Amino acid sequence: MMSDDNQDTFKSVSRKPGLQIWTINNMQMVPVPAQGFGNFFEGDCYIVLFMSQSKGSGQSADIHYWIGNSSSQDEQGAAAIFVTQLDEHLGGGPVQYREVQGNESPRFRSYFKNGLIYKKGGVASGFHHVDTNVYNVLRLLHVKGRKHVTASEVEVSWSSFNNGDIFLLDMGKAIVQWNGPQSNRREKLKAVLLAQDIRDRERGGRAQIGVVEGADEKDSPELMKVLMAVLGQRAGPLKEALPDDRSDEVQNTSVRLYHVFENSGNLVVQEVATQPLTQDLLHSSDCYILDQRGSNVMVWKGKQASKEERKEALNRAVGYIKAKNYPSSTSVKVMTEGGESAMFKHMFKSWSDRGQTQGLGSAYSMGKIAKVEQVKFDVMELHARPELAAQQRMVDDGSGDVKVWRIEDLELAEVNPSTYGQFYGGDCYLVLYTYQISNQQQYILYMWQGRHATKDEITASAYQAVDVDNKYNGAPVQVRVVMGKEPRHFLAIFKGKLVIFEGGTGRPGVANPEGGARLFQVRGTNEMNTKATEVPSRASSLNTNDVFLLKTDHMCFLWYGKGCSGDERVMGRAMSDVLSKQDKQVVMEGQEPAEFWVNLGGKAPYASDKRLQKEEPPHSPRLFECSNQIGKFRMTEVEDFAQSDLDEEDVMLLDTWEEIFLWVGNSANQYETKEAWNSAQDYLRTHPAGRDLDTPVLFVKQGFEPPTFTGWFTAWDPHKWSDLNNTNLNKSAVGGGYGAPGGPASSPPSYRIHGGDLSPRPSTPSSPSTQRNSSSVTLSPSSPSTGGSVMFLAPELLVNKTPDELPADVDPGLREDYLSDKDFENLLGTTRADFKRLPKWRQSDMKKKAGLF
C-alpha cells in the first residue's frame, strides 16, 4: 500500500536547477542530505531527480530510480510507483531511467564526477546516510574505473586486494590510498579525487590523505606500518588484476522499433520497423519500444496516448526485458514525445522537433533537390562567439592564406595559384589554410581525395599530410575531404571558383580526354557557398532547382532551372567565366534549343519537382571516449560533457552529425592515435541511423582546437592545458589545499601528475588507533614546477627518450619541468621564466630541437 501523503512529498520537490535524491524508507520517499550524494546503500532503492536549464529550450528534468543489488522487491516496486507519480507531478515531461547497481547509465554517472560509493547495508540495518565530522570509521573501499569510478565497501583484509586496482583504507581522520602495481595514472588520479571528496564532504575537510605505490611499498615505510597494523601481515602474494565487470559499450547497429499495447489484458509487442528508422513511424496516439539488441531499451510515449498507457510505460519496458530474457541490469529509459534524449534522436535517420525554427546552425542535406543556406558572416563575431562558429562549421569567412599541393609521383607538387579551386577526380590534393585568432596563427590541413585516384596516391596524401603537420609542430587541424562532400568552409576558401571535375588530372603537360560535351551542376548563392560539380552529360542529370553549365567545343550554355533564384543565376554566370572562355548562351528551362538536347544525347525525364530547401535539423552533439584495443571499436558516451571530460590520455570522438571530430590528447595511446581515422569510419559504419560514410572527419590535437570544435563546449578555457602544467596534485591531497566540490554536479579541476607526486612522504603514526585520532599523514610536494621538495633529473634521462624509456611518472610532454635551472638554460638557451612567456608553437619548436619532445 502506498501512503496518501504523496502530494505532501512532492510539494517539497524543488524545480530549481540541480540534484535532489530520496531513498525509499518504509515505502516513503525520504530526502538524502547533500553530504550523502554519491553514497548508495546496496540494500536500498533511490530516486534521483536532476533539473537543468537550457538556453532557449526552457527547463528539463531527468528522473532515475536506482536499484541496489540487495534491495527488496517491495522497495523496487515502491520506487517505480513513486517515479511514475513524480513524473506526473512534473507534467509528464521528464525522461525516466531505471538504474541497476554497477550498470548505471552515463547520464546518471555524470552527476557524480568523483565516483559512486556502494555501501553495505540499508534501511534494515539502521544506517545513517552521512554523519559529517564523525571519525569513528574503519572501512576498505575497492576503487575501479578510469572514466567512471565506482568504490565498493569490501572486507577490511589483504584478501580483498589485487594487483590491478586501487584501494582506500578509510580510518576517519586518515585515508591511505594503495595503488595496485598494474593500475594506471588516470585511475590513480581519479582515486585521489574520490579520497578528497570523502574528506571534504564527510569529514568537513579534516582528514589527511596518504598514497602508497603498490609497486614501491618500500618507499612508504610509515604508511605501510599503518596498513599492516590495520590489515595484519600479508600471507602470500596478492591476487592478480581483475577485468572490469562492465566493458565499454559496443555500438550496436541492430535497432528495432516495436508498437506496445494491451489487448484483452495481454501485453502485445508488435514489430514496426528496423534500422534505419524514420521519425514518421512514431504516432502521437501510441507508445513504442526502441530496442538496440538489448544494450538499450527506450520507451517513447506519444502525447495523445491514453493516460493508462503512459502510466504503464515503465512497467511495460520491464515486462519486455523479462519476456526477451535480457539481463535484469538492462538499461531502460522512458521519454515523452517532445522530450526525447540525444541518444534516442540519433537512432533516426533525421529528426525534426516540432515548432523548430530555422536559424543559425540549420544544416541542409545535399540531396538531389536540396539547396544551401545563405548566411552572412562576421569574422569577428565568429571568433568572439565560438558556439556560432561551431553551428555554422566556419572558423572564419575563408579570407585567410591558402596553399595547395597535388600528389605527383607520391610526392608533393605545388599547384599554380591561378588554378586554385580546380580539383580533378583522378588526383589527391593537400590544402593548407592559415588564419589568425587573437594575433595567433591557426592552421587547417584539408586532404582532398579524388574518387578515381589510385590507392597509392590516397596513401601518399595521408603520409604527406603527416609530414606537413610535423613541419608546423602538430598545430594544423587535419580534415579528410571526400570528393563531392566538401565541408562549408572548404567552399568559402575558393571564393565561388570551386570546380570538381569527375575524372582526369590537373598535372601540367597531361592532356585530359575531352570526350565531347561536359555538364556541371552549380549550387550556391554567394562566393561563400558555391561550387560546380561535373555530372554525367545527359538530360536526366538536370534539376529544375539548379543552374547547369553545358560546355561544348564551341559554346557554353547556362541553363537556368525554374526553381533557381536570382542569386544562384549570378553565381552560375560567374562560374561559367571560370570554366570557359567561349561564348555564353543563356537557356531558360522549357525554352531549350535543339542543339542543347543534342549535346546531352536527347531529351529525357529529370528532377522537376519545385520543392523548398529541405532542412536537415541539427542533432545534439555527442561525445565519446574511444578505444580500439582488442580489435573491436568500443566507446563510452560522456553525458552533459564539458572541457574537463577531454582526457589527455584518450582519443575522443565528438559527433556533430554534419562533421565528426577526433580529438587526440597529448598522452594518448599511440596505437589508438594511429587507428583514429579507422575508428571514425567504424563509428559511422555501425551507426544505427545509417550515416553517410563520407561525412567529413576532422583530426584535432590537444591545445590546437579550432572554434568550430570549442564552440560545442560551454565556457571553453583556452588556457586550461597550460594552467594544468603548473598544478600540483599533492598539494590538493593534503588538508588546506583544494576542497573537493560539495555538490556532485560540479566538475572538479583536472590535474596532471608529474615528478613524484604520488610518492607520499608520511610522518610516523604510532598505531592505527593513534592514526585515526591524529592528523599526521602528510604528503610533501615534489613537482619542480610548483616548488616544495624539488626533484630534478639528469638531462640524459630525459633527452631523446621515447615515453616508455622515461623514468616512472615523468610526463612526456613536460620533460623540461624536471630539469634544473642550469640544465634548462644549457639545453633550451633561455631561462624558465622567459620560456613560459613564449607562444606554444615556439616552445614546441625549441623542445623538439633540444630532444625534449
Secondary structure, DSSP 8 states (H G I E B T S, - for coil): ---TTHHHHHHT---SSEEEEEEEETTEEEE--GGGTTEEETT-EEEEEEEEEETTTEEEEEEEEEE-TT--HHHHHHHHHHHHHHHHHTTT-SEEEEEETT---HHHHHT-TT-EEEES--GGGT--S--TT-----EEEEEE-SSS-EEEEE-SSGGG-BSSSEEEEE-SSEEEEEE-TT--HHHHHHHHHHHHHHHHHHSTT--EEEEEEGGGGGG-HHHHHHHHHHH----S--B-----SS--EE-----EEEEEEEETTEEEEEEEEESSB-GGG--TTSEEEEESTTS-EEEEE-TTS-HHHHHTHHHHHHHHHHHTT--TT--EEEEETT---HHHHTTBS----TT----TT-EE--STT---------HHHHHH-HHHHHHHT-SSSS-SEEEEEEEETTEEEE--GGGTTEEETT-EEEEEEEEEETTEEEEEEEEEE-TT--HHHHHHHHHHHHHHHHHTTT-SEEEEEETT---HHHHHHTTT-EEEESS----TT------S-EEEEEE-SSTTS-EEEEE-SSGGG-BTTSEEEEE-SS-EEEEE-TT--HHHHHHHHHHHHHH--S-EEEEETT---HHHHHHTTS----B-------EE-----EEEEEE-TTSS-EEEEETT--GGG--TTSEEEEE-SS-EEEEE-TT--HHHHHTHHHHHHHHHHT-TT---TT--EEEEETT---HHHHTTSTT--TTHHHHHTT--HHHHHSTTS----SSTTS--------TTTTS------S-HHHHHTS---------GGG-SS-----GGGTTT--GGGS-TT--GGGGGGGS-HHHHHHHHSS-HHHHHTS-HHHHHHHHHHTT--
